[in-house]
Amino acid sequence: MSVNLNKNFKIELNTFAGKNVIIETISGKKIKGVLIGLNPDDMSLIVGDAVVDNQQHHRIFLAGQTVAEIYLGEAPFDIQGLRTELERVFKKSGVRYFEDTQTILVMDRYKVTEEGVEGEGPVADRVRRIWSNFREEAAANQEQED
């Protein structure tokens, strides 16, 4: 089986987008904030609502060569788990998953992402309930772990 590691790397990087991260620089400084931009070519970052040495900053830019490590500060959304839940209700043939964009398409009509469900009508409402219940259960499980 052939594995495209470059593609997997980019997919994993995308899971950090919009999430709370902890960044350690090569000088040992820790920066906490929300990752709002990343250049995969040189690993330069833009961090929003950043905290550096107990000082709040609206935005900071970090040159890639200064970044030693990036930690995800929260558990990633389990889009695969949501896909499984949707497949139980809408059958596998009614659910398509697009790994590169972390998007699920239900009945070729309703787009589902970590942020929510796009579409209107009774089916969209049903998908929204499944999405909402899945998020609530994941949050409850996370609280139990912490």
Sequence and secondary structure as in RCSB ss.txt:
>XXXX:A:sequence
MSVNLNKNFKIELNTFAGKNVIIETISGKKIKGVLIGLNPDDMSLIVGDAVVDNQQHHRIFLAGQTVAEIYLGEA
PFDIQGLRTELERVFKKSGVRYFEDTQTILVMDRYKVTEEGVEGEGPVADRVRRIWSNFREEAAANQEQED
>XXXX:A:secstr
    HHHHHHHHHHHHTTSEEEEEETTS EEEEEEEEEETTTTEEEEEEEEETTEEEEEEEE GGGEEEEEESS 
   HHHHHHHHHHHHTGGGEEEEGGGTEEEETTTEEEETTEEE  SHHHHHHHHHHHHHHHHHHHHHHHH 
